[in-house]
Amino acid sequence: LVREIAAHGWGKYNFWCTAAIGDGDCEDKSHWTVVGVHRRSPEHFHDLIVRGAGAGFLPSKESVRGFFTGAIKRITADGKHLTVLSSEMLKGDIHRLWDIVARDAAEHVGLTLSTHPALEELKDVVVNSNNNKGSKAVSASGSVQEGQYEISGYKPMLEETRELLLSWWEECEELRRITGWEGYECRSGAPGTTEDTTAEDKSTLR
């Protein structure tokens, strides 16, 4: 499961507690951030990204170039098949998403999958979301604002931070091809990319 690199980095920064960026009092079990204990803000995130701080935790110019495709290549190096999906697809036609999984299961494993009984339930909910953490934490999708977290005052990531991270994301066009999700905004000028994604692409699922 892959995700737009800027949203992935911003979400990770808001979600997790780590000494890599100076956090203290990280809970041993969850390592989640705690409102009132840990510091998070769009400005702080931007400063860390520009300075290249939090190596191994936060995205950097070197790490985002092939962040997902590097892992995909390692997993499939011995000929294994891997179904790669975009997490953004979960917010669209979930039945279409299931069709992709079922098709790959049939083609590569020889399994016939019937429609999952929970698909209808999953259409309008989000699991393990911004401010409701945990594998069993369920929120109505309408109550979750993309990229807005209580710990950072419900402020979105700075646009200049997003643009910087996207300008480094050289694998973007390849991920659009692999997943079939055309909503990623690939920046022109980066190796392997074409011109910027149009507004129409943002809501397209092939």
C-alpha positions as CSV (number, residue, x, y, z in Angstrom):
1,L,0.0,0.0,0.0
2,V,1.6,3.3,-1.1
3,R,0.7,6.9,-0.5
4,E,1.6,10.4,-1.8
5,I,5.0,11.0,-0.3
6,A,4.2,14.4,1.2
7,A,1.0,13.2,2.9
8,H,2.9,10.1,4.1
9,G,5.7,12.1,5.7
10,W,3.3,14.6,7.3
11,G,1.1,11.9,8.6
12,K,4.1,10.0,10.1
13,Y,5.4,13.2,11.7
14,N,2.0,13.8,13.4
15,F,1.3,10.2,14.3
16,W,4.5,8.8,15.8
17,C,6.7,9.8,18.7
18,T,10.5,9.4,18.2
19,A,13.8,10.5,19.7
20,A,15.0,11.1,16.1
21,I,13.4,14.5,16.2
22,G,13.9,15.2,19.9
23,D,10.7,13.7,21.3
24,G,10.8,12.6,24.9
25,D,8.3,10.5,27.0
26,C,7.5,8.1,24.1
27,E,5.2,5.3,25.3
28,D,6.9,2.0,25.1
29,K,4.0,0.1,23.6
30,S,2.4,2.5,21.1
31,H,5.0,5.2,20.4
32,W,2.2,7.4,19.4
33,T,2.3,11.2,19.8
34,V,0.3,12.6,22.7
35,V,-1.4,16.0,22.6
36,G,0.0,18.3,25.2
37,V,3.2,16.2,25.5
38,H,4.8,16.4,22.1
39,R,5.3,19.3,19.8
40,R,4.0,19.3,16.2
41,S,3.3,22.1,13.8
42,P,3.5,22.8,10.0
43,E,6.4,25.2,10.6
44,H,8.4,22.7,12.7
45,F,7.9,20.0,10.1
46,H,9.1,22.3,7.3
47,D,12.2,23.3,9.3
48,L,13.1,19.6,9.9
49,I,12.6,18.7,6.3
50,V,14.7,21.7,5.0
51,R,17.5,20.9,7.5
52,G,17.4,17.2,6.7
53,A,16.8,16.3,10.3
54,G,15.2,13.1,11.6
55,A,17.2,10.9,9.2
56,G,15.6,7.5,8.9
57,F,12.3,8.8,10.2
58,L,11.4,11.9,8.2
59,P,11.5,12.1,4.4
60,S,14.7,13.5,2.8
61,K,15.8,14.3,-0.7
62,E,17.6,11.0,-0.9
63,S,15.0,8.8,0.7
64,V,11.9,9.9,-1.2
65,R,13.3,9.4,-4.7
66,G,12.5,5.7,-4.6
67,F,10.9,5.3,-1.2
68,F,8.2,2.8,-2.3
69,T,9.6,1.4,-5.5
70,G,12.8,0.5,-3.8
71,A,10.8,-1.7,-1.4
72,I,8.8,-3.1,-4.2
73,K,11.9,-4.1,-6.1
74,R,13.4,-5.8,-3.1
75,I,10.3,-7.8,-2.4
76,T,9.9,-8.9,-6.1
77,A,13.6,-9.5,-6.8
78,D,13.2,-13.3,-6.6
79,G,10.2,-13.3,-9.0
80,K,7.4,-12.9,-6.4
81,H,4.3,-11.1,-7.5
82,L,3.2,-8.1,-5.4
83,T,-0.2,-6.3,-5.7
84,V,0.6,-2.6,-5.1
85,L,-2.4,-0.4,-4.3
86,S,-2.6,3.3,-3.5
87,S,-4.1,4.1,-0.1
88,E,-6.0,7.0,-1.8
89,M,-8.0,4.4,-3.6
90,L,-9.6,3.4,-0.3
91,K,-11.5,6.8,-0.4
92,G,-13.0,6.1,-3.8
93,D,-14.7,3.1,-5.3
94,I,-13.8,0.4,-2.8
95,H,-15.5,-2.3,-4.9
96,R,-13.2,-1.4,-7.8
97,L,-10.3,-1.8,-5.3
98,W,-11.5,-5.3,-4.4
99,D,-11.8,-6.2,-8.1
100,I,-8.1,-5.4,-8.5
101,V,-7.2,-7.7,-5.6
102,A,-9.5,-10.5,-6.8
103,R,-8.1,-10.3,-10.3
104,D,-4.5,-10.5,-9.1
105,A,-5.4,-13.4,-6.8
106,A,-7.0,-15.3,-9.8
107,E,-4.1,-14.5,-12.2
108,H,-1.2,-15.1,-10.0
109,V,-2.3,-17.5,-7.3
110,G,-5.2,-19.3,-8.9
111,L,-7.7,-18.3,-6.2
112,T,-11.2,-17.1,-6.7
113,L,-12.2,-14.5,-4.1
114,S,-15.8,-13.8,-3.4
115,T,-16.8,-10.2,-2.5
116,H,-15.7,-9.5,1.1
117,P,-18.7,-9.2,3.4
118,A,-17.4,-6.0,5.1
119,L,-17.0,-3.9,1.9
120,E,-20.2,-2.0,2.4
121,E,-19.3,-1.3,6.0
122,L,-15.9,0.0,5.0
123,K,-17.2,2.4,2.4
124,D,-18.1,5.1,4.9
125,V,-15.5,4.6,7.6
126,V,-11.8,5.2,8.3
127,V,-9.8,2.9,10.5
128,N,-6.8,4.1,12.5
129,S,-7.2,7.7,11.4
130,N,-5.6,11.0,12.3
131,N,-6.9,11.4,15.9
132,N,-8.5,8.0,16.5
133,K,-5.5,5.6,16.6
134,G,-5.5,1.9,16.7
135,S,-6.3,-1.1,14.4
136,K,-9.8,-1.3,16.0
137,A,-10.4,2.5,16.1
138,V,-13.2,3.3,13.5
139,S,-14.3,6.8,12.5
140,A,-17.0,8.0,10.1
141,S,-15.2,9.1,7.0
142,G,-17.0,12.4,7.0
143,S,-15.5,13.3,10.4
144,V,-11.8,12.9,9.2
145,Q,-10.2,15.8,7.5
146,E,-7.3,14.7,5.3
147,G,-3.9,15.9,6.6
148,Q,-5.3,17.7,9.7
149,Y,-4.3,16.5,13.1
150,E,-5.3,17.6,16.6
151,I,-1.6,17.6,17.8
152,S,-0.7,20.2,15.1
153,G,-3.8,22.3,15.8
154,Y,-5.7,20.9,12.8
155,K,-3.4,23.0,10.5
156,P,-2.5,21.5,7.1
157,M,1.1,21.0,6.0
158,L,2.6,24.1,4.5
159,E,2.2,24.2,0.7
160,E,5.9,25.0,0.3
161,T,6.8,21.8,2.2
162,R,4.5,19.8,0.1
163,E,5.9,21.3,-3.1
164,L,9.5,20.5,-2.0
165,L,8.7,16.9,-1.1
166,L,6.9,16.4,-4.4
167,S,9.8,17.9,-6.4
168,W,12.0,15.2,-4.9
169,W,9.6,12.3,-5.6
170,E,11.1,10.8,-8.7
171,E,9.2,7.5,-8.5
172,C,5.8,9.3,-8.8
173,E,5.1,8.5,-12.4
174,E,6.1,4.9,-11.9
175,L,3.7,4.5,-9.0
176,R,0.9,6.0,-11.1
177,R,1.6,3.3,-13.6
178,I,1.9,0.4,-11.1
179,T,-1.2,1.2,-9.0
180,G,-3.4,2.7,-11.7
181,W,-4.1,5.7,-9.5
182,E,-3.7,8.8,-11.5
183,G,-4.4,11.3,-8.7
184,Y,-0.7,11.7,-7.8
185,E,0.7,15.1,-8.8
186,C,3.9,14.3,-10.5
187,R,6.2,17.3,-10.9
188,S,7.8,18.0,-14.3
189,G,11.5,18.1,-14.4
190,A,12.1,15.1,-12.1
191,P,13.6,12.1,-13.9
192,G,11.0,9.6,-15.1
193,T,8.0,12.0,-14.8
194,T,5.9,13.8,-17.3
195,E,4.1,17.1,-17.0
196,D,2.1,17.9,-13.9
197,T,-1.1,16.0,-13.2
198,T,-4.2,17.9,-14.2
199,A,-7.1,18.6,-11.9
200,E,-9.2,16.0,-13.6
201,D,-6.7,13.3,-12.8
202,K,-7.2,13.9,-9.0
203,S,-10.5,12.0,-9.0
204,T,-9.6,9.4,-11.6
205,L,-9.3,5.7,-10.8
206,R,-8.5,3.4,-13.7
